[in-house]
């Protein structure tokens, strides 16, 4: 039987393999590739490849990778791939705050070209002019999009970009002799990594909560700023999808107190070509190229948190930066005020290439259309979800949102005993993802949807039909939802294991030591 077009509920059953860890599949002596013997002439010229390495740098034991044949490796990873969901497999609007969108496959062809994959970051600049040109021009694109003056693509994602931003803020104040500035202000609905990065950089974090309209409380901001204020690190629109209409006033208040202002634009999908960091008064910002700019997330990496600053702060950027003198592109290491490297070499260059190709294919008008469709899709989804019994959208009631919404199933939980995490597991039975929220929950029983520009009205209707079906089940057969999933590989999380470090094993060696006792 095919899909029930009347209800838009797609039959789904995910492959579930009893798949061991690849090390457990290893058999002594198995080989996937036979490496040819070293030719005598090469050995005479370069030696054995080990003797010239200083003793202190040599491994005490050779590496011990799993030993498998090629077919075994292929089967292992294909089986694992059948146990995943993603933007190329399902309607992925449920991964809110992450901007999961379709990534054109022609861009994948570019990124996999030998002209990219066989480059080495230590090559002479004269031999890599092409990729340096792409990096430089992507920098120019982001300058135009943000209004800021220079970008670095070195940070490996939003977290590293925010840590670099916090480091630049610290270096700026230290150079001015204002070492008393040790406080960073953020908001509860900004991405949590704003607070985390600031804390790791040594700052005290002050968190603002929303007023009755759902906007960051401006009176609380006025009370928080002082001679100790180093900066504001804020997301806008926040993870509720609400855009702060007084954001320029926020940056003015912080500037008047002597602080800098950082704009977290990790997912700027609803404001491309419409608003810019410069006009809002920001000194620093970053974009996640693996979100807004349609380069895949890659299962948590690789990624690029493109970090932009004003001209005054450009000297603090991670080094090297890509420069152009009108004839040649070069890497500038002569940056005595730089915060240094935050990642190896220049960052994940294939991600920059994909984003560059995406921008080139759309142009300025296309980028604005991306934002307009994303906002349209989101508000269509908002209307449909609020019609589902038990669902609501707290804060800014009755108003439009930007690129996403943090919804609530508080009423559903109160009336049926079925909470958002129960709904989440049941949604997996229909082959779609559904994200709740960052912890701790501020919105009760939350779920966060972000449709982006990639999905059609038909696809949004299908997702809503699944959500409505699960909510109906919660009222008519709550145990069916609580005991889910039935057709997926996921299961209920054992929080006791997550909270007990003695039960973690993040490497094979740790697993052998902790679990196997050897």
C-alpha positions as CSV (number, residue, x, y, z in Angstrom):
1,X,0.0,0.0,0.0
2,X,1.2,3.5,-0.7
3,X,0.7,6.8,1.1
4,X,-2.8,7.5,2.3
5,X,-3.3,10.8,0.4
6,X,-6.5,11.7,2.2
7,X,-4.8,11.8,5.6
8,X,-1.2,12.5,4.3
9,X,0.1,9.8,6.7
10,X,3.0,8.0,5.1
11,X,3.6,4.3,6.0
12,X,7.1,4.0,7.5
13,X,9.3,1.4,9.0
14,X,12.9,2.1,9.5
15,X,15.6,-0.5,9.0
16,X,16.9,-1.7,12.4
17,X,20.2,-3.6,12.4
18,X,21.8,-5.3,15.4
19,X,25.0,-3.7,14.3
20,X,28.2,-4.0,16.4
21,X,30.8,-1.4,16.8
22,X,33.2,-1.6,13.9
23,X,36.1,-2.8,16.2
24,X,33.9,-5.7,17.2
25,X,33.7,-6.7,13.6
26,X,37.4,-6.8,13.3
27,X,39.2,-10.1,12.3
28,X,42.9,-10.4,12.6
29,X,44.5,-10.5,9.1
30,X,41.5,-9.2,7.2
31,X,42.4,-6.5,4.7
32,X,40.4,-4.0,2.6
33,X,43.4,-2.7,0.7
34,X,46.9,-4.2,0.1
35,X,49.5,-1.5,0.3
36,X,52.3,-2.2,-2.2
37,X,55.8,-2.8,-0.9
38,X,58.1,0.2,-0.9
39,X,60.4,0.3,-3.9
40,X,64.1,0.0,-3.1
41,X,65.0,3.3,-4.8
42,X,62.4,5.1,-2.7
43,X,63.6,3.5,0.5
44,X,67.2,4.4,-0.3
45,X,66.2,8.0,-0.9
46,X,64.0,8.6,2.1
47,X,64.8,5.8,4.5
48,X,62.2,3.8,6.4
49,X,60.0,6.9,7.1
50,X,60.4,6.5,10.9
51,X,64.0,6.9,11.9
52,X,64.1,10.6,11.1
53,X,61.2,11.3,13.5
54,X,62.4,12.3,16.9
55,X,62.1,9.5,19.5
56,X,59.8,11.7,21.7
57,X,57.3,12.0,18.8
58,X,57.1,8.3,18.0
59,X,54.2,6.1,19.1
60,X,55.1,3.5,21.7
61,X,52.7,1.1,19.9
62,X,51.6,1.1,16.3
63,X,48.0,2.2,15.6
64,X,45.4,-0.6,15.8
65,X,42.6,0.1,13.4
66,X,39.9,-2.5,12.8
67,X,40.8,-5.1,10.3
68,X,37.9,-5.7,7.8
69,X,37.5,-6.5,4.1
70,X,36.0,-3.9,1.8
71,X,32.6,-5.6,1.6
72,X,32.4,-5.7,5.4
73,X,33.2,-2.0,5.7
74,X,30.6,-1.2,3.0
75,X,27.8,-3.2,4.7
76,X,28.6,-1.7,8.1
77,X,28.2,1.9,7.0
78,X,25.3,1.3,4.7
79,X,23.4,-0.4,7.6
80,X,24.2,2.6,9.8
81,X,23.0,4.9,7.1
82,X,19.6,3.1,7.0
83,X,19.2,4.0,10.7
84,X,19.3,7.7,10.3
85,X,17.0,10.5,9.3
86,X,18.0,13.7,7.5
87,X,17.1,16.5,5.1
88,X,17.6,14.2,2.1
89,X,15.3,11.5,3.5
90,X,12.4,13.2,5.3
91,X,10.6,16.5,5.9
92,X,13.1,17.9,8.3
93,X,11.2,21.0,9.6
94,X,11.4,19.5,13.1
95,X,15.0,20.2,13.7
96,X,14.3,23.7,14.9
97,X,17.1,26.3,15.3
98,X,19.3,24.3,13.0
99,X,18.0,25.5,9.6
100,X,17.9,22.1,7.9
101,X,17.4,22.9,4.2
102,X,18.0,21.2,0.9
103,X,21.6,21.4,-0.3
104,X,22.0,21.4,-4.1
105,X,23.8,18.4,-5.2
106,X,25.8,20.3,-7.8
107,X,27.5,22.0,-4.9
108,X,28.5,18.6,-3.6
109,X,30.1,17.8,-6.9
110,X,32.2,21.0,-6.6
111,X,33.3,20.2,-3.0
112,X,34.3,16.7,-4.0
113,X,36.3,17.8,-7.0
114,X,39.9,16.7,-7.0
115,X,40.7,20.4,-7.5
116,X,39.5,20.8,-3.9
117,X,40.1,17.5,-2.2
118,X,43.7,17.2,-3.3
119,X,44.7,20.7,-2.1
120,X,46.9,20.9,0.9
121,X,46.8,23.9,3.3
122,X,50.6,24.1,3.3
123,X,50.9,24.6,-0.5
124,X,52.6,27.7,-1.7
125,X,50.1,30.6,-2.2
126,X,50.9,30.8,-5.9
127,X,49.4,27.3,-6.3
128,X,46.1,27.9,-4.5
129,X,45.0,31.2,-6.0
130,X,41.7,29.8,-7.0
131,X,40.5,28.7,-3.6
132,X,41.9,31.8,-2.0
133,X,39.9,33.9,-4.5
134,X,36.7,32.0,-3.5
135,X,37.4,32.6,0.2
136,X,38.1,36.3,-0.4
137,X,34.9,36.8,-2.5
138,X,32.8,34.9,0.0
139,X,34.2,37.4,2.6
140,X,33.0,40.2,0.3
141,X,29.5,38.7,0.0
142,X,29.2,38.5,3.8
143,X,30.4,42.0,4.2
144,X,27.6,43.1,2.0
145,X,25.0,40.9,3.7
146,X,26.0,42.0,7.2
147,X,27.4,45.5,6.6
148,X,30.5,44.6,8.6
149,X,34.0,45.1,7.3
150,X,35.9,41.7,7.3
151,X,35.3,38.0,7.9
152,X,37.3,35.0,9.0
153,X,36.2,31.4,8.0
154,X,38.5,29.8,10.5
155,X,36.0,28.9,13.3
156,X,34.7,25.4,12.9
157,X,31.1,26.3,13.7
158,X,29.0,28.6,15.8
159,X,30.5,27.6,19.2
160,X,34.1,28.4,18.0
161,X,32.9,31.6,16.4
162,X,31.3,32.7,19.6
163,X,34.4,31.8,21.6
164,X,36.5,33.8,19.1
165,X,34.1,36.7,19.5
166,X,34.4,36.5,23.3
167,X,38.2,36.4,22.9
168,X,38.1,39.5,20.6
169,X,35.9,41.4,23.1
170,X,38.4,40.5,25.9
171,X,41.4,41.5,23.8
172,X,39.8,44.8,22.8
173,X,39.2,45.9,26.4
174,X,42.6,44.7,27.5
175,X,44.3,46.8,24.9
176,X,42.3,49.8,26.2
177,X,43.4,49.0,29.8
178,X,39.8,48.3,30.8
179,X,40.4,45.0,32.5
180,X,37.5,45.5,34.9
181,X,35.1,44.7,32.1
182,X,34.4,41.1,33.0
183,X,30.6,40.8,32.3
184,X,28.8,39.6,29.2
185,X,25.0,40.2,28.8
186,X,22.9,37.7,26.9
187,X,19.2,36.6,26.8
188,X,17.5,33.3,27.8
189,X,16.3,32.7,24.3
190,X,19.6,33.4,22.6
191,X,21.5,30.3,21.6
192,X,22.9,28.9,24.9
193,X,26.4,28.8,23.5
194,X,26.5,32.6,23.8
195,X,26.6,32.2,27.5
196,X,28.8,29.1,27.4
197,X,31.4,30.7,25.1
198,X,31.5,33.8,27.3
199,X,31.9,31.7,30.4
200,X,34.7,29.6,28.9
201,X,36.5,32.9,27.9
202,X,36.4,33.9,31.5
203,X,33.4,36.3,31.7
204,X,30.6,36.5,34.2
205,X,27.3,36.0,32.4
206,X,24.2,38.1,33.0
207,X,21.0,36.6,31.4
208,X,18.0,38.7,30.5
209,X,14.5,37.2,30.5
210,X,11.6,38.2,28.3
211,X,9.0,40.8,29.2
212,X,5.2,40.1,28.9
213,X,5.4,40.5,25.2
214,X,8.2,37.9,24.7
215,X,10.9,40.5,23.9
216,X,14.1,40.7,25.9
217,X,13.4,43.1,28.9
218,X,14.9,46.4,28.1
219,X,14.5,47.7,31.7
220,X,16.5,44.6,32.8
221,X,19.2,45.5,30.3
222,X,19.4,49.1,31.6
223,X,19.8,47.7,35.1
224,X,22.5,45.3,34.0
225,X,24.9,47.6,32.2
226,X,27.8,49.1,34.1
227,X,31.5,49.9,34.0
228,X,32.0,46.1,34.2
229,X,30.0,45.5,30.9
230,X,32.3,44.0,28.3
231,X,29.6,43.2,25.8
232,X,26.3,42.0,24.6
233,X,26.1,38.6,22.9
234,X,22.6,38.1,21.6
235,X,20.6,36.1,19.0
236,X,17.9,38.0,17.1
237,X,15.4,36.7,16.1
238,X,15.6,34.6,19.2
239,X,14.8,30.9,19.3
240,X,11.2,31.7,19.8
241,X,11.2,33.2,16.3
242,X,10.4,36.6,17.7
243,X,12.4,39.6,16.3
244,X,13.3,42.2,18.8
245,X,12.1,45.5,17.3
246,X,14.1,47.5,19.8
247,X,17.4,45.8,19.0
248,X,19.1,49.1,17.9
249,X,18.2,50.6,21.3
250,X,19.8,47.5,23.0
251,X,23.1,48.0,21.2
252,X,23.0,51.8,21.9
253,X,22.6,51.2,25.6
254,X,25.5,48.8,25.7
255,X,27.7,51.1,23.6
256,X,26.9,54.0,26.0
257,X,28.2,51.8,28.8
258,X,31.4,51.1,26.9
259,X,30.7,47.6,25.8
260,X,30.8,45.8,22.4
261,X,27.8,44.1,20.7
262,X,27.9,40.7,19.1
263,X,25.1,39.4,16.8
264,X,24.5,35.6,16.8
265,X,23.2,35.0,13.3
266,X,23.8,31.3,13.2
267,X,20.5,30.8,11.4
268,X,19.7,34.1,9.6
269,X,17.3,32.5,7.2
270,X,14.5,34.9,7.9
271,X,16.4,38.1,7.5
272,X,18.8,37.7,4.5
273,X,18.7,40.8,2.4
274,X,16.2,42.5,4.8
275,X,18.1,43.5,8.0
276,X,21.8,43.8,8.6
277,X,24.1,43.7,11.7
278,X,25.6,47.1,10.8
279,X,22.3,49.0,10.9
280,X,21.3,47.4,14.2
281,X,24.6,48.7,15.7
282,X,26.6,45.5,16.1
283,X,30.4,45.4,16.2
284,X,30.7,41.6,15.6
285,X,28.5,38.9,14.1
286,X,28.8,35.4,12.7
287,X,26.8,33.2,10.3
288,X,26.8,29.4,10.2
289,X,27.5,28.6,6.6
290,X,26.3,25.0,7.3
291,X,22.9,26.4,8.2
292,X,21.7,29.6,6.4
293,X,24.1,29.1,3.4
294,X,23.0,25.6,2.6
295,X,26.1,23.6,3.3
296,X,25.2,20.4,5.0
297,X,25.6,20.0,8.7
298,X,27.6,16.8,8.1
299,X,26.3,15.1,11.3
300,X,27.8,17.8,13.6
301,X,30.7,18.7,11.3
302,X,32.5,19.9,9.3
303,X,31.2,23.4,9.7
304,X,32.1,27.0,9.5
305,X,31.1,29.8,11.8
306,X,31.9,32.8,9.5
307,X,33.1,35.5,11.9
308,X,32.7,39.2,10.9
309,X,33.9,42.4,12.6
310,X,34.0,46.1,12.1
311,X,37.2,47.7,10.7
312,X,38.2,48.7,14.3
313,X,38.2,45.1,15.4
314,X,39.7,43.5,12.2
315,X,43.2,43.4,13.7
316,X,42.0,40.9,16.3
317,X,40.6,38.3,13.9
318,X,42.1,34.8,13.9
319,X,45.1,34.7,11.6
320,X,45.8,34.3,8.8
321,X,43.2,36.3,6.9
322,X,42.9,36.2,3.1
323,X,43.9,39.5,1.4
324,X,44.0,40.8,-2.2
325,X,46.4,43.4,-3.5
326,X,44.7,43.8,-6.9
327,X,47.0,41.2,-8.5
328,X,47.4,38.3,-6.1
329,X,45.6,36.7,-3.2
330,X,47.7,36.0,-0.1
331,X,47.5,34.8,3.5
332,X,48.2,37.6,6.0
333,X,50.0,36.3,9.1
334,X,51.4,39.7,10.0
335,X,48.7,40.4,12.7
336,X,50.3,41.1,16.0
337,X,47.0,41.8,17.7
338,X,45.3,38.7,16.5
339,X,43.7,36.4,19.0
340,X,45.6,33.6,17.2
341,X,44.2,30.4,15.7
342,X,40.9,29.0,16.9
343,X,41.1,26.0,14.5
344,X,43.7,24.4,12.3
345,X,44.8,26.1,9.1
346,X,41.9,28.2,7.5
347,X,38.8,26.2,8.5
348,X,36.6,23.8,6.6
349,X,37.2,25.1,3.0
350,X,34.7,22.8,1.2
351,X,32.0,24.3,3.4
352,X,33.0,27.8,2.2
353,X,33.0,26.6,-1.4
354,X,29.5,25.2,-1.1
355,X,28.2,28.4,0.4
356,X,29.9,30.5,-2.3
357,X,28.3,28.4,-5.0
358,X,24.9,28.8,-3.3
359,X,25.2,32.6,-3.1
360,X,26.4,32.8,-6.7
361,X,23.5,30.8,-7.9
362,X,20.9,33.0,-6.1
363,X,22.3,36.5,-6.3
364,X,21.1,39.3,-4.1
365,X,17.4,39.0,-5.1
366,X,17.5,35.3,-4.6
367,X,18.9,35.6,-1.1
368,X,16.1,38.0,-0.2
369,X,13.5,35.6,-1.7
370,X,15.0,32.8,0.5
371,X,14.1,34.9,3.6
372,X,10.7,35.9,2.3
373,X,9.7,32.2,1.6
374,X,11.2,31.0,4.9
375,X,9.1,33.6,6.8
376,X,6.0,32.8,4.7
377,X,6.4,29.0,5.3
378,X,7.0,29.6,9.0
379,X,3.8,31.6,9.5
380,X,1.8,29.2,7.5
381,X,3.1,26.4,9.8
382,X,2.3,28.6,12.8
383,X,-1.3,29.0,11.8
384,X,-1.7,25.2,11.1
385,X,0.0,24.1,14.3
386,X,-2.1,26.4,16.5
387,X,-5.2,24.6,15.2
388,X,-4.0,21.3,16.6
389,X,-5.7,20.5,20.0
390,X,-3.3,20.9,22.9
391,X,-0.7,23.0,21.0
392,X,0.1,26.7,21.5
393,X,2.8,29.3,20.7
394,X,3.7,31.2,23.9
395,X,4.7,34.9,23.8
396,X,3.8,37.5,21.2
397,X,0.4,35.8,20.9
398,X,-1.4,36.5,17.6
399,X,1.7,38.0,16.0
400,X,3.8,36.8,13.1
401,X,7.1,35.1,13.7
402,X,10.3,35.1,11.7
403,X,12.0,31.8,10.6
404,X,10.9,29.4,13.4
405,X,8.6,29.1,16.5
406,X,9.1,27.5,19.8
407,X,5.7,25.9,20.4
408,X,4.3,24.3,23.6
409,X,2.3,21.1,24.2
410,X,1.6,22.2,27.8
411,X,-2.1,21.9,27.4
412,X,-1.8,18.4,25.8
413,X,0.3,17.2,28.7
414,X,-2.1,18.6,31.2
415,X,-5.2,17.1,29.6
416,X,-3.7,13.7,28.5
417,X,-0.5,13.1,30.5
418,X,1.4,12.9,27.2
419,X,4.4,15.2,27.1
420,X,6.5,16.6,24.3
421,X,9.1,13.9,24.6
422,X,6.4,11.2,24.2
423,X,5.2,13.0,21.1
424,X,8.8,13.2,19.8
425,X,9.3,9.4,20.0
426,X,5.9,8.8,18.3
427,X,6.8,11.2,15.4
428,X,9.8,9.0,14.7
429,X,7.4,6.3,13.8
430,X,6.3,8.3,10.8
431,X,9.9,9.0,9.6
432,X,10.1,12.6,10.6
433,X,12.2,14.5,13.2
434,X,10.9,16.6,16.0
435,X,13.0,18.6,18.4
436,X,12.0,19.9,21.8
437,X,14.2,22.6,23.1
438,X,17.5,23.4,24.8
439,X,17.5,22.4,28.5
440,X,16.4,23.7,30.9
441,X,13.0,24.3,29.4
442,X,11.7,27.8,29.7
443,X,8.7,27.2,27.5
444,X,6.8,24.3,29.1
445,X,6.6,21.0,27.0
446,X,8.3,22.7,24.1
447,X,8.8,21.7,20.5
448,X,10.6,23.8,17.9
449,X,9.9,23.8,14.2
450,X,11.7,25.7,11.4
451,X,10.5,25.0,7.9
452,X,13.1,27.1,5.9
453,X,12.5,27.9,2.2
454,X,13.1,24.4,1.1
455,X,9.7,22.9,1.8
456,X,6.5,23.2,-0.3
457,X,3.1,23.7,1.1
458,X,2.3,20.1,0.4
459,X,5.2,18.9,2.5
460,X,4.3,21.3,5.3
461,X,0.7,19.9,5.2
462,X,2.1,16.4,5.5
463,X,4.2,17.3,8.5
464,X,1.2,19.0,10.2
465,X,-1.0,15.9,9.4
466,X,1.5,13.7,11.3
467,X,1.6,16.1,14.2
468,X,-2.2,16.3,14.3
469,X,-2.5,12.5,14.2
470,X,-0.2,12.1,17.1
471,X,-2.0,14.7,19.2
472,X,-5.3,13.0,18.4
473,X,-3.8,9.7,19.6
474,X,-2.7,11.4,22.8
475,X,-6.4,12.2,23.6
476,X,-7.8,8.8,22.4
477,X,-5.0,6.3,23.2
478,X,-2.3,8.0,25.3
479,X,-0.5,4.7,26.1
480,X,0.2,4.2,22.4
481,X,2.1,7.5,22.3
482,X,3.9,7.0,25.6
483,X,5.2,3.6,24.5
484,X,6.5,4.7,21.1
485,X,8.5,4.3,19.0
486,X,7.4,1.1,17.2
487,X,8.8,1.5,13.7
488,X,12.0,3.4,14.4
489,X,15.5,2.5,15.7
490,X,15.4,5.1,18.5
491,X,14.2,4.2,22.0
492,X,13.6,5.9,25.3
493,X,16.7,7.5,26.7
494,X,18.3,6.1,29.8
495,X,19.0,9.4,31.6
496,X,20.7,7.6,34.4
497,X,23.4,6.6,32.0
498,X,23.8,10.1,30.6
499,X,24.2,11.6,34.0
500,X,26.8,9.0,35.2
501,X,30.3,9.7,33.7
502,X,31.5,6.3,34.9
503,X,29.2,4.8,32.2
504,X,30.4,6.9,29.3
505,X,32.8,5.4,26.7
506,X,33.5,7.9,24.0
507,X,36.4,5.9,22.5
508,X,37.0,2.2,21.8
509,X,39.9,2.2,24.3
510,X,37.6,3.7,27.0
511,X,35.0,1.1,26.2
512,X,37.4,-1.7,26.6
513,X,38.6,-0.2,29.9
514,X,35.3,0.6,31.4
515,X,32.9,-1.9,30.0
516,X,35.1,-4.9,29.3
517,X,37.5,-4.3,32.2
518,X,40.6,-4.5,30.1
